[in-house]
Amino acid sequence: MNEFDLAGEIAVVIGATGALGGAMAEGLARSGAKVAVVGRNAERGHSCVQRIQTAGGFAQFHAADASIIADLRRIEASITTELGPPTILVNAAGGNDPKVTVAGDRKFESLDLADWQASFDLNLVGGALLPCQVFGPGMTSRRRGSIINIASVSAHIPLSRVVAYSAAKAAVLNLTQFLSREWAKHGVRVNSITPGFFPAEQNKRLLQNDDGTPTPRAQSILTHTPMNRFGVASELVGAAVFLASHQASSFVTGADIRVDGGFLAQTI
């Protein structure tokens, strides 16, 4: 028996239009799952589907804004009808909003409440809460499911500047723990992955100068990372497949797997 064989599984990857979510969607498909690629950007979504199909996998794109519950209910119904009842949910939507970043002349006390709410809508409400509310009940009723929420190193130790993002991701970790306890008796496992620093569009300005050289912040991150490099999106796939597999991680729930090059283990 191959513990990492996902044949027969239906995986929904919300945020698969991004670099990290897309890599995990491709990895789940390579392991045999049928994948619903979900996101707001149709061009990126169809590109992810094309990569999966070219590699011999099965995928469909479903356009949705994860912070709008009507969108999620619509795609949950269509995915169930077209592919089958979802058994894996990866919540990879999220990102930092510069408007709620403390830097330069922008101070914590001057941050606008509406911008705070927008960050929480993106990273907590759409990033975990609503998808779990929509897809979770079907999994609990069928007594089979694996939910993987994407956290952040800043959820464990709040990083400088990204105050709203850090707080929202900390809430994602807390929600993961809560649901793991509530749904374990219903056959649904809920875990999280904490990525370290993976260069992508959302953090490119923080990590790279216009000429491609590392910014001072990037240099500080590398100094604090024992492996002395940034992560590559494909390095998240192993953790995702492990947590998705009902064989490989059958006794794992409420766990957080850190894929951070040792960032959170570094002190002085």
SVG drawing of the C-alpha trace seen along z (x, -y; Angstrom):
<svg xmlns="http://www.w3.org/2000/svg" viewBox="-25 -60 48 62">
<polyline fill="none" stroke="black" stroke-width="0.4" points="0.0,0.0 1.2,-3.5 0.4,-5.7 0.7,-8.8 -1.6,-7.6 -4.5,-10.1 -6.4,-8.3 -10.1,-8.6 -9.8,-11.8 -11.4,-15.1 -9.2,-18.1 -10.3,-21.7 -7.4,-24.1 -8.6,-27.7 -5.9,-30.2 -4.4,-27.8 -4.0,-30.9 -1.1,-31.9 2.4,-30.4 2.2,-28.4 -1.4,-27.2 -0.7,-26.3 2.3,-24.2 0.3,-22.3 -2.6,-21.8 -0.1,-20.4 1.4,-18.1 -1.9,-16.7 -2.8,-16.0 0.5,-14.2 -0.4,-12.0 -3.7,-11.1 -6.3,-13.5 -8.8,-15.2 -8.2,-18.9 -10.6,-21.8 -8.5,-24.9 -10.2,-27.8 -9.4,-31.5 -10.4,-35.0 -7.9,-35.2 -9.2,-33.2 -6.1,-33.5 -3.9,-32.1 -6.5,-29.5 -6.6,-28.1 -2.8,-28.2 -2.6,-26.0 -5.2,-23.6 -3.2,-23.5 0.0,-22.6 -1.8,-19.8 -3.3,-18.4 0.0,-18.5 1.5,-16.5 -1.2,-13.9 -3.4,-15.0 -7.1,-16.0 -8.1,-19.5 -10.9,-22.1 -11.0,-25.8 -13.7,-27.3 -13.8,-31.1 -14.7,-32.3 -13.9,-34.9 -13.4,-33.0 -14.5,-35.9 -18.0,-35.7 -20.0,-32.8 -22.4,-32.7 -19.4,-32.1 -18.2,-29.2 -21.6,-27.6 -22.0,-27.8 -18.7,-26.1 -19.2,-23.5 -22.4,-22.4 -20.8,-22.4 -17.7,-20.5 -19.8,-17.9 -21.9,-17.5 -19.1,-17.4 -16.2,-15.7 -17.8,-14.2 -17.9,-15.1 -14.7,-16.9 -12.5,-15.0 -9.5,-17.4 -9.6,-21.2 -6.5,-23.4 -7.1,-27.0 -4.2,-28.8 -5.8,-32.2 -4.3,-35.2 -1.7,-38.0 -0.4,-41.1 -2.0,-44.4 0.5,-47.3 -2.2,-49.7 -2.0,-47.8 1.8,-47.6 3.6,-49.6 6.5,-51.2 8.0,-54.7 5.5,-57.3 2.6,-54.8 2.2,-54.1 0.1,-51.4 -2.3,-53.9 -3.1,-55.5 -4.1,-52.3 -7.6,-52.4 -10.2,-50.0 -11.6,-49.3 -8.2,-48.2 -7.8,-46.0 -11.1,-44.3 -10.1,-43.9 -6.9,-42.1 -8.9,-39.8 -11.5,-39.2 -8.7,-38.0 -6.6,-36.0 -9.0,-34.7 -12.6,-34.9 -11.8,-33.9 -8.5,-32.2 -10.1,-29.6 -13.3,-30.5 -15.9,-30.5 -14.4,-27.7 -14.4,-25.5 -18.1,-26.5 -19.1,-25.6 -17.0,-22.5 -16.7,-21.1 -20.3,-20.0 -20.3,-17.7 -17.0,-16.1 -18.3,-15.6 -21.6,-14.1 -19.6,-11.6 -17.1,-11.1 -14.1,-11.7 -12.1,-14.7 -8.7,-16.5 -8.6,-20.2 -5.2,-22.0 -5.0,-25.7 -2.0,-27.7 -0.6,-29.7 2.6,-31.8 5.7,-32.1 4.3,-35.5 1.4,-33.6 3.8,-32.2 6.0,-35.2 4.6,-38.5 7.0,-40.0 7.7,-43.7 5.6,-45.7 3.0,-43.1 0.8,-43.6 -2.7,-42.8 -1.4,-39.9 0.3,-38.4 -2.8,-38.8 -5.1,-37.2 -2.7,-34.3 -2.5,-33.7 -6.3,-33.5 -6.0,-30.9 -3.8,-28.7 -6.3,-29.1 -9.3,-28.2 -7.3,-25.1 -6.9,-23.9 -10.5,-24.5 -11.9,-22.7 -9.4,-19.8 -11.0,-19.1 -14.6,-19.6 -14.5,-17.5 -12.1,-14.7 -15.1,-12.7 -16.7,-13.1 -13.8,-11.7 -12.4,-15.0 -8.8,-16.0 -7.8,-19.7 -4.2,-20.7 -2.0,-23.6 1.2,-24.3 3.4,-27.1 5.5,-28.3 8.7,-30.3 9.7,-32.8 8.9,-31.9 9.4,-34.7 6.1,-35.4 4.3,-38.4 2.8,-39.4 6.1,-39.8 8.4,-40.6 8.7,-44.3 9.7,-43.4 12.4,-40.9 13.9,-42.3 15.1,-45.6 14.3,-46.7 17.7,-45.3 16.9,-41.9 19.3,-42.2 18.0,-41.3 16.5,-44.2 17.8,-44.8 14.7,-43.0 15.5,-39.9 19.0,-39.9 17.7,-40.0 15.4,-37.1 18.2,-35.0 20.4,-35.7 17.6,-34.4 17.1,-31.3 19.5,-28.4 19.3,-27.0 20.3,-30.5 18.0,-30.6 14.4,-31.2 12.0,-28.3 10.9,-27.1 7.1,-26.5 7.6,-22.8 9.0,-22.3 5.5,-22.7 4.1,-19.8 5.4,-17.0 3.7,-18.4 0.5,-19.0 0.4,-15.4 1.2,-14.0 -1.6,-15.9 -4.0,-15.2 -3.5,-11.4 -6.0,-9.6 -3.4,-6.7 -0.2,-8.6 -1.6,-11.0 -4.6,-9.1 -3.7,-9.9 -2.6,-13.5 -5.0,-16.4 -4.5,-19.7 -0.9,-19.7 1.1,-22.5 4.0,-21.5 6.6,-24.1 8.3,-24.4 10.5,-27.3 14.2,-26.4 14.4,-26.5 13.3,-30.2 11.2,-29.6 14.0,-27.5 16.4,-30.4 17.0,-32.5 20.4,-34.2"/>
</svg>
